[in-house]
Amino acid sequence: MGVHPLQEFPAGSSRCPLEAVFFPKLTPRERIPLPREPRVPRPVGRPRDTLFEAMAKSAVRSIGSQVGRQVVRGVLGSILGGGRR
């Protein structure tokens, strides 16, 4: 465990914070422990999809996007008068 780089040193000390990081000579009592991130428990979610479920979802999305694209083309075509000459 290393020394915190922002540790204060006594007045008149020739040691700089970088020296303490790279050449720690402090006793364990003089060291400041590094702050640690608290562990956050992972949320319990839904299990991953099976191969069949993933394939079915992909097929439904593909069909849905094709139908949606055709509807949008039809609406825009009727509004803009496309296809008639």
PDB file of N, CA, C and O in Angstrom, chain B, residues numbered from 101:
ATOM      1  N   MET B 101       0.855  -1.166   0.000  1.00  0.00           N
ATOM      2  CA  MET B 101       0.000   0.000   0.000  1.00  0.00           C
ATOM      3  C   MET B 101       0.901   1.229   0.000  1.00  0.00           C
ATOM      4  O   MET B 101       1.843   1.299   0.789  1.00  0.00           O
ATOM      5  N   GLY B 102       0.631   2.190  -0.864  1.00  0.00           N
ATOM      6  CA  GLY B 102       1.472   3.364  -1.021  1.00  0.00           C
ATOM      7  C   GLY B 102       1.080   4.499  -0.105  1.00  0.00           C
ATOM      8  O   GLY B 102       0.085   4.425   0.616  1.00  0.00           O
ATOM      9  N   VAL B 103       1.865   5.529  -0.144  1.00  0.00           N
ATOM     10  CA  VAL B 103       1.618   6.725   0.651  1.00  0.00           C
ATOM     11  C   VAL B 103       0.797   7.685  -0.196  1.00  0.00           C
ATOM     12  O   VAL B 103       1.041   7.833  -1.394  1.00  0.00           O
ATOM     13  N   HIS B 104      -0.166   8.327   0.423  1.00  0.00           N
ATOM     14  CA  HIS B 104      -1.004   9.290  -0.299  1.00  0.00           C
ATOM     15  C   HIS B 104      -0.130  10.452  -0.753  1.00  0.00           C
ATOM     16  O   HIS B 104       0.620  10.994   0.059  1.00  0.00           O
ATOM     17  N   PRO B 105      -0.199  10.865  -2.055  1.00  0.00           N
ATOM     18  CA  PRO B 105       0.708  11.898  -2.560  1.00  0.00           C
ATOM     19  C   PRO B 105       0.474  13.272  -1.960  1.00  0.00           C
ATOM     20  O   PRO B 105       1.351  14.131  -2.054  1.00  0.00           O
ATOM     21  N   LEU B 106      -0.673  13.509  -1.350  1.00  0.00           N
ATOM     22  CA  LEU B 106      -0.956  14.827  -0.789  1.00  0.00           C
ATOM     23  C   LEU B 106      -0.698  14.901   0.714  1.00  0.00           C
ATOM     24  O   LEU B 106      -1.176  15.818   1.382  1.00  0.00           O
ATOM     25  N   GLN B 107       0.051  13.943   1.244  1.00  0.00           N
ATOM     26  CA  GLN B 107       0.335  13.933   2.672  1.00  0.00           C
ATOM     27  C   GLN B 107       1.197  15.133   3.042  1.00  0.00           C
ATOM     28  O   GLN B 107       2.127  15.492   2.319  1.00  0.00           O
ATOM     29  N   GLU B 108       0.876  15.744   4.171  1.00  0.00           N
ATOM     30  CA  GLU B 108       1.641  16.900   4.619  1.00  0.00           C
ATOM     31  C   GLU B 108       2.901  16.428   5.331  1.00  0.00           C
ATOM     32  O   GLU B 108       2.903  15.400   6.008  1.00  0.00           O
ATOM     33  N   PHE B 109       3.974  17.202   5.165  1.00  0.00           N
ATOM     34  CA  PHE B 109       5.236  16.861   5.789  1.00  0.00           C
ATOM     35  C   PHE B 109       5.584  17.930   6.811  1.00  0.00           C
ATOM     36  O   PHE B 109       5.159  19.076   6.667  1.00  0.00           O
ATOM     37  N   PRO B 110       6.343  17.584   7.832  1.00  0.00           N
ATOM     38  CA  PRO B 110       6.703  18.564   8.861  1.00  0.00           C
ATOM     39  C   PRO B 110       7.479  19.730   8.265  1.00  0.00           C
ATOM     40  O   PRO B 110       8.183  19.576   7.267  1.00  0.00           O
ATOM     41  N   ALA B 111       7.342  20.910   8.892  1.00  0.00           N
ATOM     42  CA  ALA B 111       8.050  22.102   8.432  1.00  0.00           C
ATOM     43  C   ALA B 111       9.547  21.851   8.487  1.00  0.00           C
ATOM     44  O   ALA B 111      10.054  21.269   9.446  1.00  0.00           O
ATOM     45  N   GLY B 112      10.247  22.291   7.455  1.00  0.00           N
ATOM     46  CA  GLY B 112      11.693  22.108   7.405  1.00  0.00           C
ATOM     47  C   GLY B 112      12.109  20.761   6.872  1.00  0.00           C
ATOM     48  O   GLY B 112      13.303  20.475   6.784  1.00  0.00           O
ATOM     49  N   SER B 113      11.154  19.926   6.514  1.00  0.00           N
ATOM     50  CA  SER B 113      11.487  18.614   5.982  1.00  0.00           C
ATOM     51  C   SER B 113      11.963  18.762   4.547  1.00  0.00           C
ATOM     52  O   SER B 113      11.394  19.535   3.777  1.00  0.00           O
ATOM     53  N   SER B 114      13.003  18.025   4.188  1.00  0.00           N
ATOM     54  CA  SER B 114      13.528  18.108   2.831  1.00  0.00           C
ATOM     55  C   SER B 114      12.796  17.153   1.889  1.00  0.00           C
ATOM     56  O   SER B 114      13.034  17.149   0.682  1.00  0.00           O
ATOM     57  N   ARG B 115      11.915  16.353   2.453  1.00  0.00           N
ATOM     58  CA  ARG B 115      11.215  15.377   1.620  1.00  0.00           C
ATOM     59  C   ARG B 115      10.029  16.029   0.928  1.00  0.00           C
ATOM     60  O   ARG B 115       9.295  16.801   1.545  1.00  0.00           O
ATOM     61  N   CYS B 116       9.842  15.727  -0.322  1.00  0.00           N
ATOM     62  CA  CYS B 116       8.697  16.249  -1.072  1.00  0.00           C
ATOM     63  C   CYS B 116       7.669  15.132  -1.232  1.00  0.00           C
ATOM     64  O   CYS B 116       8.003  13.965  -1.023  1.00  0.00           O
ATOM     65  N   PRO B 117       6.444  15.451  -1.593  1.00  0.00           N
ATOM     66  CA  PRO B 117       5.417  14.408  -1.746  1.00  0.00           C
ATOM     67  C   PRO B 117       5.797  13.334  -2.759  1.00  0.00           C
ATOM     68  O   PRO B 117       5.502  12.159  -2.539  1.00  0.00           O
ATOM     69  N   LEU B 118       6.442  13.703  -3.862  1.00  0.00           N
ATOM     70  CA  LEU B 118       6.819  12.694  -4.857  1.00  0.00           C
ATOM     71  C   LEU B 118       7.871  11.745  -4.303  1.00  0.00           C
ATOM     72  O   LEU B 118       7.869  10.553  -4.612  1.00  0.00           O
ATOM     73  N   GLU B 119       8.761  12.273  -3.490  1.00  0.00           N
ATOM     74  CA  GLU B 119       9.767  11.410  -2.879  1.00  0.00           C
ATOM     75  C   GLU B 119       9.095  10.385  -1.976  1.00  0.00           C
ATOM     76  O   GLU B 119       9.502   9.224  -1.927  1.00  0.00           O
ATOM     77  N   ALA B 120       8.059  10.825  -1.259  1.00  0.00           N
ATOM     78  CA  ALA B 120       7.354   9.907  -0.373  1.00  0.00           C
ATOM     79  C   ALA B 120       6.613   8.833  -1.163  1.00  0.00           C
ATOM     80  O   ALA B 120       6.472   7.703  -0.696  1.00  0.00           O
ATOM     81  N   VAL B 121       6.142   9.182  -2.350  1.00  0.00           N
ATOM     82  CA  VAL B 121       5.430   8.203  -3.168  1.00  0.00           C
ATOM     83  C   VAL B 121       6.390   7.172  -3.725  1.00  0.00           C
ATOM     84  O   VAL B 121       6.118   5.972  -3.682  1.00  0.00           O
ATOM     85  N   PHE B 122       7.523   7.643  -4.252  1.00  0.00           N
ATOM     86  CA  PHE B 122       8.449   6.735  -4.901  1.00  0.00           C
ATOM     87  C   PHE B 122       9.448   6.092  -3.947  1.00  0.00           C
ATOM     88  O   PHE B 122       9.954   5.004  -4.223  1.00  0.00           O
ATOM     89  N   PHE B 123       9.736   6.751  -2.831  1.00  0.00           N
ATOM     90  CA  PHE B 123      10.679   6.222  -1.853  1.00  0.00           C
ATOM     91  C   PHE B 123      10.071   6.319  -0.459  1.00  0.00           C
ATOM     92  O   PHE B 123      10.534   7.125   0.349  1.00  0.00           O
ATOM     93  N   PRO B 124       9.053   5.528  -0.153  1.00  0.00           N
ATOM     94  CA  PRO B 124       8.401   5.653   1.153  1.00  0.00           C
ATOM     95  C   PRO B 124       9.316   5.181   2.282  1.00  0.00           C
ATOM     96  O   PRO B 124       9.770   4.037   2.297  1.00  0.00           O
ATOM     97  N   LYS B 125       9.577   6.092   3.233  1.00  0.00           N
ATOM     98  CA  LYS B 125      10.410   5.759   4.394  1.00  0.00           C
ATOM     99  C   LYS B 125       9.648   6.018   5.684  1.00  0.00           C
ATOM    100  O   LYS B 125      10.220   5.957   6.772  1.00  0.00           O
ATOM    101  N   LEU B 126       8.357   6.305   5.561  1.00  0.00           N
ATOM    102  CA  LEU B 126       7.565   6.589   6.747  1.00  0.00           C
ATOM    103  C   LEU B 126       7.188   5.288   7.444  1.00  0.00           C
ATOM    104  O   LEU B 126       7.054   4.242   6.809  1.00  0.00           O
ATOM    105  N   THR B 127       7.023   5.370   8.743  1.00  0.00           N
ATOM    106  CA  THR B 127       6.569   4.199   9.485  1.00  0.00           C
ATOM    107  C   THR B 127       5.078   4.012   9.208  1.00  0.00           C
ATOM    108  O   THR B 127       4.412   4.969   8.813  1.00  0.00           O
ATOM    109  N   PRO B 128       4.544   2.828   9.401  1.00  0.00           N
ATOM    110  CA  PRO B 128       3.117   2.605   9.141  1.00  0.00           C
ATOM    111  C   PRO B 128       2.214   3.563   9.912  1.00  0.00           C
ATOM    112  O   PRO B 128       1.131   3.903   9.435  1.00  0.00           O
ATOM    113  N   ARG B 129       2.641   4.002  11.093  1.00  0.00           N
ATOM    114  CA  ARG B 129       1.824   4.915  11.890  1.00  0.00           C
ATOM    115  C   ARG B 129       1.746   6.300  11.244  1.00  0.00           C
ATOM    116  O   ARG B 129       0.749   7.003  11.409  1.00  0.00           O
ATOM    117  N   GLU B 130       2.803   6.700  10.504  1.00  0.00           N
ATOM    118  CA  GLU B 130       2.843   8.017   9.876  1.00  0.00           C
ATOM    119  C   GLU B 130       2.132   8.062   8.519  1.00  0.00           C
ATOM    120  O   GLU B 130       1.838   9.142   8.006  1.00  0.00           O
ATOM    121  N   ARG B 131       1.861   6.906   7.951  1.00  0.00           N
ATOM    122  CA  ARG B 131       1.259   6.862   6.627  1.00  0.00           C
ATOM    123  C   ARG B 131      -0.235   7.159   6.679  1.00  0.00           C
ATOM    124  O   ARG B 131      -0.929   6.798   7.629  1.00  0.00           O
ATOM    125  N   ILE B 132      -0.702   7.822   5.639  1.00  0.00           N
ATOM    126  CA  ILE B 132      -2.139   8.079   5.491  1.00  0.00           C
ATOM    127  C   ILE B 132      -2.662   7.053   4.496  1.00  0.00           C
ATOM    128  O   ILE B 132      -2.137   6.966   3.386  1.00  0.00           O
ATOM    129  N   PRO B 133      -3.672   6.278   4.851  1.00  0.00           N
ATOM    130  CA  PRO B 133      -4.153   5.257   3.912  1.00  0.00           C
ATOM    131  C   PRO B 133      -4.818   5.913   2.698  1.00  0.00           C
ATOM    132  O   PRO B 133      -5.437   6.972   2.803  1.00  0.00           O
ATOM    133  N   LEU B 134      -4.672   5.259   1.555  1.00  0.00           N
ATOM    134  CA  LEU B 134      -5.290   5.745   0.322  1.00  0.00           C
ATOM    135  C   LEU B 134      -6.805   5.600   0.424  1.00  0.00           C
ATOM    136  O   LEU B 134      -7.294   4.597   0.943  1.00  0.00           O
ATOM    137  N   PRO B 135      -7.551   6.583  -0.063  1.00  0.00           N
ATOM    138  CA  PRO B 135      -9.015   6.449  -0.027  1.00  0.00           C
ATOM    139  C   PRO B 135      -9.468   5.333  -0.951  1.00  0.00           C
ATOM    140  O   PRO B 135      -8.914   5.158  -2.036  1.00  0.00           O
ATOM    141  N   ARG B 136     -10.467   4.581  -0.527  1.00  0.00           N
ATOM    142  CA  ARG B 136     -10.988   3.475  -1.330  1.00  0.00           C
ATOM    143  C   ARG B 136     -12.417   3.759  -1.729  1.00  0.00           C
ATOM    144  O   ARG B 136     -13.191   4.344  -0.971  1.00  0.00           O
ATOM    145  N   GLU B 137     -12.752   3.335  -2.932  1.00  0.00           N
ATOM    146  CA  GLU B 137     -14.121   3.461  -3.407  1.00  0.00           C
ATOM    147  C   GLU B 137     -14.979   2.411  -2.705  1.00  0.00           C
ATOM    148  O   GLU B 137     -14.585   1.248  -2.626  1.00  0.00           O
ATOM    149  N   PRO B 138     -16.133   2.804  -2.200  1.00  0.00           N
ATOM    150  CA  PRO B 138     -16.996   1.792  -1.583  1.00  0.00           C
ATOM    151  C   PRO B 138     -17.535   0.840  -2.644  1.00  0.00           C
ATOM    152  O   PRO B 138     -17.853   1.252  -3.760  1.00  0.00           O
ATOM    153  N   ARG B 139     -17.632  -0.420  -2.289  1.00  0.00           N
ATOM    154  CA  ARG B 139     -18.140  -1.406  -3.244  1.00  0.00           C
ATOM    155  C   ARG B 139     -19.650  -1.274  -3.351  1.00  0.00           C
ATOM    156  O   ARG B 139     -20.371  -1.240  -2.353  1.00  0.00           O
ATOM    157  N   VAL B 140     -20.098  -1.201  -4.584  1.00  0.00           N
ATOM    158  CA  VAL B 140     -21.529  -1.102  -4.834  1.00  0.00           C
ATOM    159  C   VAL B 140     -21.994  -2.462  -5.320  1.00  0.00           C
ATOM    160  O   VAL B 140     -21.447  -2.989  -6.289  1.00  0.00           O
ATOM    161  N   PRO B 141     -22.995  -3.042  -4.665  1.00  0.00           N
ATOM    162  CA  PRO B 141     -23.456  -4.353  -5.120  1.00  0.00           C
ATOM    163  C   PRO B 141     -24.076  -4.255  -6.507  1.00  0.00           C
ATOM    164  O   PRO B 141     -24.783  -3.296  -6.816  1.00  0.00           O
ATOM    165  N   ARG B 142     -23.806  -5.249  -7.331  1.00  0.00           N
ATOM    166  CA  ARG B 142     -24.354  -5.262  -8.680  1.00  0.00           C
ATOM    167  C   ARG B 142     -25.841  -5.538  -8.612  1.00  0.00           C
ATOM    168  O   ARG B 142     -26.282  -6.398  -7.849  1.00  0.00           O
ATOM    169  N   PRO B 143     -26.623  -4.810  -9.409  1.00  0.00           N
ATOM    170  CA  PRO B 143     -28.055  -5.064  -9.396  1.00  0.00           C
ATOM    171  C   PRO B 143     -28.373  -6.434  -9.988  1.00  0.00           C
ATOM    172  O   PRO B 143     -27.756  -6.877 -10.956  1.00  0.00           O
ATOM    173  N   VAL B 144     -29.343  -7.078  -9.383  1.00  0.00           N
ATOM    174  CA  VAL B 144     -29.754  -8.387  -9.869  1.00  0.00           C
ATOM    175  C   VAL B 144     -30.773  -8.144 -10.976  1.00  0.00           C
ATOM    176  O   VAL B 144     -31.848  -7.596 -10.734  1.00  0.00           O
ATOM    177  N   GLY B 145     -30.431  -8.547 -12.166  1.00  0.00           N
ATOM    178  CA  GLY B 145     -31.310  -8.303 -13.312  1.00  0.00           C
ATOM    179  C   GLY B 145     -31.811  -9.602 -13.905  1.00  0.00           C
ATOM    180  O   GLY B 145     -31.701 -10.682 -13.322  1.00  0.00           O
ATOM    181  N   ARG B 146     -32.352  -9.445 -15.066  1.00  0.00           N
ATOM    182  CA  ARG B 146     -32.871 -10.575 -15.803  1.00  0.00           C
ATOM    183  C   ARG B 146     -31.706 -11.394 -16.349  1.00  0.00           C
ATOM    184  O   ARG B 146     -30.687 -10.823 -16.737  1.00  0.00           O
ATOM    185  N   PRO B 147     -31.834 -12.712 -16.386  1.00  0.00           N
ATOM    186  CA  PRO B 147     -30.762 -13.508 -16.996  1.00  0.00           C
ATOM    187  C   PRO B 147     -30.685 -13.242 -18.502  1.00  0.00           C
ATOM    188  O   PRO B 147     -31.650 -12.780 -19.109  1.00  0.00           O
ATOM    189  N   ARG B 148     -29.563 -13.530 -19.075  1.00  0.00           N
ATOM    190  CA  ARG B 148     -29.358 -13.287 -20.506  1.00  0.00           C
ATOM    191  C   ARG B 148     -30.311 -14.129 -21.338  1.00  0.00           C
ATOM    192  O   ARG B 148     -30.762 -15.193 -20.914  1.00  0.00           O
ATOM    193  N   ASP B 149     -30.607 -13.626 -22.539  1.00  0.00           N
ATOM    194  CA  ASP B 149     -31.504 -14.333 -23.438  1.00  0.00           C
ATOM    195  C   ASP B 149     -30.845 -15.599 -23.968  1.00  0.00           C
ATOM    196  O   ASP B 149     -29.626 -15.671 -24.119  1.00  0.00           O
ATOM    197  N   THR B 150     -31.683 -16.595 -24.246  1.00  0.00           N
ATOM    198  CA  THR B 150     -31.177 -17.800 -24.896  1.00  0.00           C
ATOM    199  C   THR B 150     -30.950 -17.495 -26.370  1.00  0.00           C
ATOM    200  O   THR B 150     -31.340 -16.434 -26.858  1.00  0.00           O
ATOM    201  N   LEU B 151     -30.326 -18.416 -27.065  1.00  0.00           N
ATOM    202  CA  LEU B 151     -30.056 -18.227 -28.487  1.00  0.00           C
ATOM    203  C   LEU B 151     -31.356 -18.052 -29.265  1.00  0.00           C
ATOM    204  O   LEU B 151     -31.445 -17.186 -30.136  1.00  0.00           O
ATOM    205  N   PHE B 152     -32.362 -18.867 -28.956  1.00  0.00           N
ATOM    206  CA  PHE B 152     -33.648 -18.774 -29.654  1.00  0.00           C
ATOM    207  C   PHE B 152     -34.322 -17.428 -29.394  1.00  0.00           C
ATOM    208  O   PHE B 152     -34.858 -16.815 -30.317  1.00  0.00           O
ATOM    209  N   GLU B 153     -34.299 -16.964 -28.144  1.00  0.00           N
ATOM    210  CA  GLU B 153     -34.919 -15.674 -27.815  1.00  0.00           C
ATOM    211  C   GLU B 153     -34.217 -14.530 -28.544  1.00  0.00           C
ATOM    212  O   GLU B 153     -34.874 -13.611 -29.034  1.00  0.00           O
ATOM    213  N   ALA B 154     -32.899 -14.580 -28.618  1.00  0.00           N
ATOM    214  CA  ALA B 154     -32.148 -13.530 -29.305  1.00  0.00           C
ATOM    215  C   ALA B 154     -32.478 -13.521 -30.795  1.00  0.00           C
ATOM    216  O   ALA B 154     -32.644 -12.456 -31.389  1.00  0.00           O
ATOM    217  N   MET B 155     -32.572 -14.710 -31.402  1.00  0.00           N
ATOM    218  CA  MET B 155     -32.906 -14.793 -32.823  1.00  0.00           C
ATOM    219  C   MET B 155     -34.322 -14.289 -33.080  1.00  0.00           C
ATOM    220  O   MET B 155     -34.557 -13.587 -34.063  1.00  0.00           O
ATOM    221  N   ALA B 156     -35.268 -14.639 -32.210  1.00  0.00           N
ATOM    222  CA  ALA B 156     -36.656 -14.204 -32.370  1.00  0.00           C
ATOM    223  C   ALA B 156     -36.753 -12.687 -32.239  1.00  0.00           C
ATOM    224  O   ALA B 156     -37.450 -12.045 -33.025  1.00  0.00           O
ATOM    225  N   LYS B 157     -36.066 -12.109 -31.264  1.00  0.00           N
ATOM    226  CA  LYS B 157     -36.085 -10.653 -31.091  1.00  0.00           C
ATOM    227  C   LYS B 157     -35.517  -9.950 -32.317  1.00  0.00           C
ATOM    228  O   LYS B 157     -36.065  -8.947 -32.775  1.00  0.00           O
ATOM    229  N   SER B 158     -34.429 -10.475 -32.841  1.00  0.00           N
ATOM    230  CA  SER B 158     -33.799  -9.872 -34.006  1.00  0.00           C
ATOM    231  C   SER B 158     -34.741  -9.921 -35.206  1.00  0.00           C
ATOM    232  O   SER B 158     -34.860  -8.939 -35.940  1.00  0.00           O
ATOM    233  N   ALA B 159     -35.413 -11.060 -35.412  1.00  0.00           N
ATOM    234  CA  ALA B 159     -36.344 -11.192 -36.535  1.00  0.00           C
ATOM    235  C   ALA B 159     -37.514 -10.223 -36.395  1.00  0.00           C
ATOM    236  O   ALA B 159     -37.903  -9.579 -37.369  1.00  0.00           O
ATOM    237  N   VAL B 160     -38.075 -10.114 -35.200  1.00  0.00           N
ATOM    238  CA  VAL B 160     -39.203  -9.214 -34.973  1.00  0.00           C
ATOM    239  C   VAL B 160     -38.784  -7.761 -35.207  1.00  0.00           C
ATOM    240  O   VAL B 160     -39.532  -6.989 -35.805  1.00  0.00           O
ATOM    241  N   ARG B 161     -37.594  -7.389 -34.738  1.00  0.00           N
ATOM    242  CA  ARG B 161     -37.111  -6.022 -34.965  1.00  0.00           C
ATOM    243  C   ARG B 161     -36.929  -5.741 -36.448  1.00  0.00           C
ATOM    244  O   ARG B 161     -37.273  -4.661 -36.928  1.00  0.00           O
ATOM    245  N   SER B 162     -36.386  -6.717 -37.173  1.00  0.00           N
ATOM    246  CA  SER B 162     -36.156  -6.532 -38.604  1.00  0.00           C
ATOM    247  C   SER B 162     -37.473  -6.364 -39.352  1.00  0.00           C
ATOM    248  O   SER B 162     -37.604  -5.471 -40.189  1.00  0.00           O
ATOM    249  N   ILE B 163     -38.434  -7.209 -39.055  1.00  0.00           N
ATOM    250  CA  ILE B 163     -39.751  -7.113 -39.699  1.00  0.00           C
ATOM    251  C   ILE B 163     -40.412  -5.792 -39.337  1.00  0.00           C
ATOM    252  O   ILE B 163     -40.987  -5.129 -40.200  1.00  0.00           O
ATOM    253  N   GLY B 164     -40.335  -5.407 -38.077  1.00  0.00           N
ATOM    254  CA  GLY B 164     -40.932  -4.157 -37.637  1.00  0.00           C
ATOM    255  C   GLY B 164     -40.321  -2.951 -38.320  1.00  0.00           C
ATOM    256  O   GLY B 164     -41.034  -2.018 -38.688  1.00  0.00           O
ATOM    257  N   SER B 165     -39.005  -2.958 -38.496  1.00  0.00           N
ATOM    258  CA  SER B 165     -38.370  -1.811 -39.154  1.00  0.00           C
ATOM    259  C   SER B 165     -38.730  -1.766 -40.632  1.00  0.00           C
ATOM    260  O   SER B 165     -38.883  -0.682 -41.195  1.00  0.00           O
ATOM    261  N   GLN B 166     -38.868  -2.941 -41.277  1.00  0.00           N
ATOM    262  CA  GLN B 166     -39.262  -2.963 -42.693  1.00  0.00           C
ATOM    263  C   GLN B 166     -40.679  -2.443 -42.870  1.00  0.00           C
ATOM    264  O   GLN B 166     -40.940  -1.660 -43.784  1.00  0.00           O
ATOM    265  N   VAL B 167     -41.592  -2.865 -42.011  1.00  0.00           N
ATOM    266  CA  VAL B 167     -42.979  -2.404 -42.092  1.00  0.00           C
ATOM    267  C   VAL B 167     -43.042  -0.907 -41.825  1.00  0.00           C
ATOM    268  O   VAL B 167     -43.738  -0.174 -42.527  1.00  0.00           O
ATOM    269  N   GLY B 168     -42.322  -0.462 -40.818  1.00  0.00           N
ATOM    270  CA  GLY B 168     -42.301   0.959 -40.502  1.00  0.00           C
ATOM    271  C   GLY B 168     -41.754   1.788 -41.653  1.00  0.00           C
ATOM    272  O   GLY B 168     -42.261   2.870 -41.950  1.00  0.00           O
ATOM    273  N   ARG B 169     -40.717   1.272 -42.296  1.00  0.00           N
ATOM    274  CA  ARG B 169     -40.134   1.991 -43.433  1.00  0.00           C
ATOM    275  C   ARG B 169     -41.133   2.094 -44.578  1.00  0.00           C
ATOM    276  O   ARG B 169     -41.236   3.143 -45.213  1.00  0.00           O
ATOM    277  N   GLN B 170     -41.873   1.014 -44.853  1.00  0.00           N
ATOM    278  CA  GLN B 170     -42.873   1.037 -45.920  1.00  0.00           C
ATOM    279  C   GLN B 170     -43.994   2.015 -45.607  1.00  0.00           C
ATOM    280  O   GLN B 170     -44.472   2.717 -46.499  1.00  0.00           O
ATOM    281  N   VAL B 171     -44.422   2.069 -44.339  1.00  0.00           N
ATOM    282  CA  VAL B 171     -45.481   3.002 -43.952  1.00  0.00           C
ATOM    283  C   VAL B 171     -45.011   4.438 -44.141  1.00  0.00           C
ATOM    284  O   VAL B 171     -45.740   5.266 -44.687  1.00  0.00           O
ATOM    285  N   VAL B 172     -43.813   4.732 -43.697  1.00  0.00           N
ATOM    286  CA  VAL B 172     -43.285   6.091 -43.825  1.00  0.00           C
ATOM    287  C   VAL B 172     -43.152   6.468 -45.297  1.00  0.00           C
ATOM    288  O   VAL B 172     -43.488   7.590 -45.678  1.00  0.00           O
ATOM    289  N   ARG B 173     -42.666   5.545 -46.130  1.00  0.00           N
ATOM    290  CA  ARG B 173     -42.542   5.839 -47.562  1.00  0.00           C
ATOM    291  C   ARG B 173     -43.908   6.097 -48.184  1.00  0.00           C
ATOM    292  O   ARG B 173     -44.051   6.989 -49.021  1.00  0.00           O
ATOM    293  N   GLY B 174     -44.921   5.314 -47.777  1.00  0.00           N
ATOM    294  CA  GLY B 174     -46.263   5.508 -48.315  1.00  0.00           C
ATOM    295  C   GLY B 174     -46.852   6.851 -47.911  1.00  0.00           C
ATOM    296  O   GLY B 174     -47.451   7.545 -48.733  1.00  0.00           O
ATOM    297  N   VAL B 175     -46.681   7.217 -46.643  1.00  0.00           N
ATOM    298  CA  VAL B 175     -47.216   8.499 -46.166  1.00  0.00           C
ATOM    299  C   VAL B 175     -46.504   9.649 -46.859  1.00  0.00           C
ATOM    300  O   VAL B 175     -47.149  10.578 -47.345  1.00  0.00           O
ATOM    301  N   LEU B 176     -45.193   9.594 -46.907  1.00  0.00           N
ATOM    302  CA  LEU B 176     -44.455  10.674 -47.563  1.00  0.00           C
ATOM    303  C   LEU B 176     -44.761  10.738 -49.058  1.00  0.00           C
ATOM    304  O   LEU B 176     -44.851  11.821 -49.635  1.00  0.00           O
ATOM    305  N   GLY B 177     -44.919   9.574 -49.675  1.00  0.00           N
ATOM    306  CA  GLY B 177     -45.247   9.559 -51.097  1.00  0.00           C
ATOM    307  C   GLY B 177     -46.587  10.192 -51.375  1.00  0.00           C
ATOM    308  O   GLY B 177     -46.743  10.922 -52.354  1.00  0.00           O
ATOM    309  N   SER B 178     -47.573   9.917 -50.509  1.00  0.00           N
ATOM    310  CA  SER B 178     -48.895  10.504 -50.717  1.00  0.00           C
ATOM    311  C   SER B 178     -48.874  12.008 -50.443  1.00  0.00           C
ATOM    312  O   SER B 178     -49.579  12.763 -51.112  1.00  0.00           O
ATOM    313  N   ILE B 179     -48.087  12.445 -49.485  1.00  0.00           N
ATOM    314  CA  ILE B 179     -48.010  13.871 -49.173  1.00  0.00           C
ATOM    315  C   ILE B 179     -47.273  14.618 -50.276  1.00  0.00           C
ATOM    316  O   ILE B 179     -47.724  15.670 -50.730  1.00  0.00           O
ATOM    317  N   LEU B 180     -46.147  14.076 -50.704  1.00  0.00           N
ATOM    318  CA  LEU B 180     -45.325  14.776 -51.681  1.00  0.00           C
ATOM    319  C   LEU B 180     -45.718  14.470 -53.118  1.00  0.00           C
ATOM    320  O   LEU B 180     -45.167  15.064 -54.046  1.00  0.00           O
ATOM    321  N   GLY B 181     -46.659  13.556 -53.319  1.00  0.00           N
ATOM    322  CA  GLY B 181     -47.133  13.236 -54.660  1.00  0.00           C
ATOM    323  C   GLY B 181     -46.132  12.457 -55.488  1.00  0.00           C
ATOM    324  O   GLY B 181     -46.093  12.596 -56.710  1.00  0.00           O
ATOM    325  N   GLY B 182     -45.334  11.651 -54.843  1.00  0.00           N
ATOM    326  CA  GLY B 182     -44.351  10.865 -55.569  1.00  0.00           C
ATOM    327  C   GLY B 182     -45.020   9.710 -56.327  1.00  0.00           C
ATOM    328  O   GLY B 182     -46.046   9.194 -55.883  1.00  0.00           O
ATOM    329  N   GLY B 183     -44.458   9.312 -57.443  1.00  0.00           N
ATOM    330  CA  GLY B 183     -44.976   8.186 -58.214  1.00  0.00           C
ATOM    331  C   GLY B 183     -45.968   8.585 -59.286  1.00  0.00           C
ATOM    332  O   GLY B 183     -46.203   7.805 -60.209  1.00  0.00           O
ATOM    333  N   ARG B 184     -46.546   9.733 -59.206  1.00  0.00           N
ATOM    334  CA  ARG B 184     -47.496  10.184 -60.243  1.00  0.00           C
ATOM    335  C   ARG B 184     -46.788  11.130 -61.186  1.00  0.00           C
ATOM    336  O   ARG B 184     -46.046  12.014 -60.758  1.00  0.00           O
ATOM    337  N   ARG B 185     -47.020  10.943 -62.463  1.00  0.00           N
ATOM    338  CA  ARG B 185     -46.416  11.860 -63.445  1.00  0.00           C
ATOM    339  C   ARG B 185     -47.444  12.376 -64.367  1.00  0.00           C
ATOM    340  O   ARG B 185     -47.132  13.161 -65.263  1.00  0.00           O
TER     341      ARG B 185
END
